[in-house]
């Protein structure tokens, strides 16, 4: 079986890759990573991601406003203009982050809701950031989303019950990244064992969330293979099965990369 892995969440525009992006992408391809979804976080990074995608066929661009950047998002006319470009496959990274509160929570909620509405109008998937904000994420989805649409809650690190509730009510996918390789991530391990495989996708969130055994170093898309291996171990199956299933899931989640 020829393995194919899709990294459904990365930030390739960051300074972390300025010196060796070509090498990073070569290593990704060598690790059987066939597509990388690179998500914008504000206007500048969304533009940078579009530029990367124009020069590297492996990169699929998403544009959006991260909750940390919500306070400086403006009226979002720039986002709608970018989102209508043909290469864009999703709106995001959007959502709520109540851990750092770099933007006021009421502003985060407003910008999140407006991006969900934009994704709905344009028929694009939503890439959702959820940190210590599950209740308000769910409340926003009830008002601005429905199961006929597509979304992923990226970098899922929570417990099975919360994950299953999001899947059951909203039909979302869950992004599983490097945290699943952490020895003490017991809740996440249990969730990955029990959740329906057809709702899981692989991601790196690089350059962040580096998996074991490389913790403390820069993350990169090639390391999605390490996450694939750990998911396979937890589910008692082989890496090829997980790679095939999560790639098919990613192609359903993001029709623009099929």
Residue pairs with C-beta under 8 A, 6 or more apart in sequence:
1 240
1 244
2 32
3 32
3 239
3 240
3 243
3 244
4 32
4 34
4 243
4 244
4 247
5 31
5 32
5 33
5 34
5 202
5 224
5 225
5 228
5 243
5 246
5 247
6 33
6 34
6 35
6 36
6 37
6 201
6 202
6 224
6 246
6 247
6 250
6 251
6 257
7 28
7 33
7 35
7 36
7 37
7 202
7 203
7 204
7 206
7 221
7 224
8 37
8 152
8 154
8 175
8 201
8 202
8 203
8 250
8 253
8 254
9 37
9 39
9 93
9 127
9 152
9 154
9 155
9 175
9 177
9 203
9 204
9 205
10 36
10 37
10 38
10 39
10 203
10 204
10 205
10 206
10 221
11 38
11 39
11 41
11 45
11 205
11 206
11 207
11 208
12 21
12 24
12 36
12 38
12 49
12 52
12 59
12 206
12 221
13 38
13 40
13 45
13 48
13 49
13 52
14 45
14 207
16 206
16 207
16 218
17 24
17 207
17 220
21 52
21 56
24 220
24 221
24 222
25 36
25 56
25 58
25 59
25 221
27 220
27 221
27 222
28 36
28 58
28 220
28 221
28 222
28 224
29 58
30 222
31 221
31 222
31 223
31 224
31 225
32 225
32 243
33 58
33 221
33 222
33 224
33 225
34 58
34 247
35 58
35 59
35 60
35 250
35 257
36 58
36 59
36 60
36 221
37 60
37 61
37 62
37 89
37 90
37 127
37 203
37 250
37 254
37 257
38 49
38 52
38 53
38 59
38 60
38 61
38 62
39 49
39 62
39 64
39 90
39 92
39 93
39 127
39 154
40 46
40 47
40 48
40 49
40 50
40 61
40 62
40 63
40 64
40 65
40 82
40 92
40 93
41 64
41 65
41 66
41 68
41 69
41 93
42 65
42 66
42 69
42 72
42 73
43 74
43 78
43 79
43 82
46 61
46 63
46 64
46 79
46 82
47 82
49 59
49 61
49 62
49 63
50 61
50 63
50 82
50 85
50 87
50 88
52 59
52 61
53 59
53 60
53 61
53 87
54 87
60 87
60 89
60 254
60 256
60 257
61 87
61 88
61 89
62 88
62 89
62 90
62 91
62 92
62 93
62 127
63 79
63 82
63 83
63 88
63 91
63 92
64 79
64 90
64 91
64 92
64 93
64 94
64 115
64 127
65 73
65 76
65 79
65 93
65 94
65 111
65 115
66 93
66 94
66 95
66 97
66 129
67 94
67 95
67 96
67 97
67 102
67 103
67 108
67 111
67 112
67 129
68 97
68 100
68 102
68 103
69 102
69 103
70 103
70 107
70 108
70 110
70 111
70 112
71 102
71 103
71 104
71 107
73 79
73 111
76 111
76 114
76 115
76 118
79 91
79 115
79 118
80 118
80 122
82 88
83 91
83 118
83 122
83 124
84 122
88 124
88 256
89 124
89 125
89 254
89 255
89 256
89 257
90 119
90 124
90 125
90 126
90 127
90 254
90 256
91 115
91 118
91 119
91 122
91 124
91 125
91 126
91 127
92 115
92 125
92 126
92 127
92 128
92 129
92 154
93 127
93 128
93 129
93 154
94 111
94 112
94 115
94 116
94 126
94 127
94 128
94 129
95 108
95 112
95 128
95 129
95 130
95 131
95 133
95 137
96 105
96 108
96 109
96 112
96 129
96 130
96 131
96 133
96 136
96 137
96 140
97 108
97 129
97 131
97 132
97 133
98 105
98 131
98 132
98 133
98 136
99 131
99 132
100 131
103 111
105 136
109 136
109 140
112 140
113 140
113 143
113 144
115 126
116 126
116 140
116 141
116 144
116 145
117 144
118 124
119 125
119 126
119 149
119 151
120 144
120 145
120 149
125 149
125 150
125 151
125 152
125 253
125 254
125 255
126 145
126 149
126 150
126 151
126 152
127 151
127 152
127 154
128 137
128 151
128 152
128 153
128 154
128 172
129 154
129 155
130 137
130 153
130 156
134 158
134 162
134 166
137 153
138 165
138 166
138 169
138 170
141 151
141 169
141 170
141 172
145 151
145 170
147 170
147 171
150 173
150 252
150 253
150 254
150 255
151 170
151 172
151 173
152 172
152 173
152 174
152 175
152 201
152 253
153 166
153 172
153 173
153 174
153 175
154 175
154 177
154 203
154 205
155 175
155 177
155 179
155 203
155 205
155 209
156 163
156 174
156 175
156 176
156 188
156 191
157 179
157 185
157 187
157 188
158 187
158 188
158 191
159 187
159 188
159 190
159 191
160 187
160 190
160 191
160 194
160 195
163 174
163 191
163 195
164 194
164 195
166 172
166 174
167 174
167 195
167 196
167 199
172 199
173 199
173 200
173 201
173 249
173 253
174 195
174 199
174 200
174 201
175 201
175 202
175 203
175 205
176 188
176 192
176 200
176 201
176 202
176 203
176 227
176 231
177 202
177 203
177 204
177 205
177 209
177 211
177 227
178 204
178 205
178 209
178 210
178 211
178 212
178 215
178 219
178 223
178 226
178 227
179 185
179 188
179 209
179 211
180 188
180 189
180 192
180 211
180 227
180 230
180 231
180 234
181 211
181 212
181 226
181 227
181 230
182 188
182 211
182 212
182 215
183 212
189 234
192 200
192 231
192 234
192 235
193 234
193 235
197 235
197 242
197 245
197 246
197 249
198 245
198 249
199 249
200 231
200 245
200 246
200 249
201 246
201 249
201 250
201 253
202 224
202 227
202 228
202 231
202 242
202 246
202 250
203 224
203 227
204 211
204 219
204 220
204 221
204 223
204 224
204 227
205 219
206 218
206 219
206 220
206 221
206 223
207 218
207 219
207 220
208 219
209 219
210 216
210 217
210 218
210 219
210 223
211 219
211 223
211 226
211 227
211 230
212 226
214 223
214 226
225 239
228 239
228 242
228 243
228 246
229 239
231 242
231 246
232 238
232 239
232 241
232 242
235 242
250 257
251 257
251 258
252 258
